[in-house]
């Protein structure tokens, strides 16, 4: 578990400045190609720069609902969480152990949050994880800002107010710099406040292409999230 977590942490530190470039249209299972479109979003569709519900863009996922593979966080799930959500088909959840152990704090804590669960995309053919972090009770926005500040080199940071399932949520799109690959890549996350504390759901990826190819799974998690 932790070696996999460490590898992904290495592939996910942040960078740059200014506003993120608009994202190209990404359909489920495809990787974007060419130059990102600067076109304006049309009504009712999640397009470059903005989503139809006012949140940070899901990368222009058109009709972008991933096939449901199971539920994360609910009864019988691999992860015990304050929320549940649908995982994309073939994505495999696993609880992260030792999150509160100071010995592993560099790997399991970021800002005010502690990682509790990671949903592995490799069985679905992608290199990345959807990770669930928890923090104390309070403002979702404040917890998410602290989470991003906890990642050295975060830049091109854009926050939007949106919804996750029926809950108000704050979402962030930002850029990180991968020192191993020597390139910048996109990451995003959303946060919700629940009676049991704040939950942050984060999507990384090996690189920006992988990140965008996994956006339907991220959108599925956000739209199906429920407090427990």
N, C-alpha and C positions, 0 to 999 in steps of 0.2 A: 504493500500500500504506500508506505512512505517513500520508497524509491521512486515510484511512479509520480507521486506528488512532487518530489524534489525535481524530477525531470521537467515537469510542466511548469514549476515555478521558474526554473532556469530559462524556459522558453516564453516567459511572460513578464518582463519588466517594462516600464512605460517611457514615452518620449514625445518631442515636437512642440509646436506652439501655433496658436490661431485656431480657427474652426475646422472641424473635420471636412474632408472632401465629400461631396454627395456620393452615395453608394450606387453602384450599378444594379440593375434588376437581377435578382438571384432567384431561380426556381429550385424547388426541392431537388436535391441530388446533383445539381450542377454547380460548377465553379465559375465565377464571373470572369469574363474576358474583355479585353479592350479598355478604353478610357472610360472612367465613371461619367455617367450622364449628368449634366447640370440642369436638366429639365425640371419643371415644376410638377409636384404631385397632382394627380387628378383626383376628383372627389371620390371618396369611398375606397380608394386603393392606397396601400402602403407603398410609397414611392421614395425616390431619393431625397434624403434630408429630413422627412417628416413622415410619421405614420398617421393613419386615418383617425386614430383615437387621441392624437395630440402628443404621443410619446416620441422618444427617440426612434428613428427609423429602424425597422427590422431588416434593412438592407434591400428594400424594394421587393420583399417576398410577395409575389403575386399569387393569390389563392394559396398562400404558403402555410398550410396546416400539415405538419408531419403526421405520418401514420402513428397511431397510439400503440405503444408497446406494453404499458403497465402503469402503475401508480407509485410514485415515490413519496414517502412520508406517512402514508396511511397504515392501517392495521396490516401486519404481515410484511410490511416493506423492509428492505435491508437497512433503511435509515430511519431513526426516530427523530422527528422534526416537529416544530410548531405549526407547520403547514403541510399540505399535500399538493401534488401536481402530477399531470400526466407526463410520462417520459416517452420519447420517440421510440419507434420499433427498433429493436436490437441494441439500444443504449442500455448499459448495465450499471445499476446503482450499487454502491458499496459504502458502508459507514467508514469514516476516518477515525481511527482510534488514537487515544493519547493527545487529543486536541488541547486539553488543559494542562498537560505536562510541560513545565518550564523548559525542559531539556529540548523539546521539539518546537518551541515557540517560534523560531525563525521560519519554520515550514508551515505551521498550523495557525498562526495569528497574523492578521493584517489590520493595522489601525485598531479599532475597537472590536473587531470581529474574529471569531474562531471558526475554522472550517469543520463541518460536521459530516458532510456527505459529498461524494463525487460520482458523477454519472459518466461512465466511460463511453466515448463514441467510437472507439476502435472496432468493436464488433459490427458497427454499421458502416465501416469503411472510411472513417474520418480520424484525424489525429487531434484530439482535444478532449476537454472535459466540460461538463456543466457542473459547477461546484456550488454547494449551499453552505453559507456562513451564517452564524448567529451572533447577535450582540444583545446588550441589555435593553430594557424597556426605554422608550423615548422616541424622538423624531427619526423617522426613516431617512429623511434628507440628511440630517446631521450624521447619522451612522454611515451613510453612503459616502458623504464627503470625507469622513475620517478614514474610510476604507481606501478611497482613491489616494488620499494624502499619504497613506501608509505604504504605497508603492513608489519607490524612488524613481524619479524621472517621468512621472505622469505628465502628459501634455495634451493639447487639443481636446481639453475636457469640456464636454457639453452636457448639461443637466436638463431634463424635462420632467414635468409632472404628468403622470399617466395613470393607468389602472392595471392591476394584476388580478385577474378574476374580478371579483366584486370589490376589492380593496383599493383605496388610494395608494399610489406608488410613486416613487421617484426613480427615474432611469438615467443612466449615464453612458455616454459613448466617449471613449478616449483612446489615445495611442500610447504604446509602450515601445521600448527599444530592446530588441533581443541581442544581447552582447555576443552570444555564441554565433548566431547567423548574421550578425552585423546589419540588421535591417529593422525598420519600424513595422509594427503590426497593430491592428485594431482589436480592442476588447470592449466589452460592455457588461452592464449589470443593472439589476433593478432591486429596490429595497421596499419592504412593507413593514409596518408596525403591527404587531399582534399582541393579544393579552399576555403571551408568554415571552415577549421580547421581539427584537427586530430580526428580520430574515433578509439576507442578501443572496440573490441568485446571480452567479457570474458565469459568463461564457468567454473562454480564451480561445486557444487554438494554436497550432504550430506556426501559422502565418496568417496573413489577412485572407488569402484565398480559402484556407480551411475554415477560418472564422465565419466567413460569409456563407460558405456551403452548409454550415451547421445552424444558420439562423432559423430555419423552420422549427428545429427542436427547441430552440430558445423561446420562440414565439409561442409554441405549444405550452411550454412550462408556464409562461407568463399569463396566458389567457385562461388556463385551467386551474390556477392556484386557488387553494381554499385554506382558511385558517382551521386548525384543529383544536 
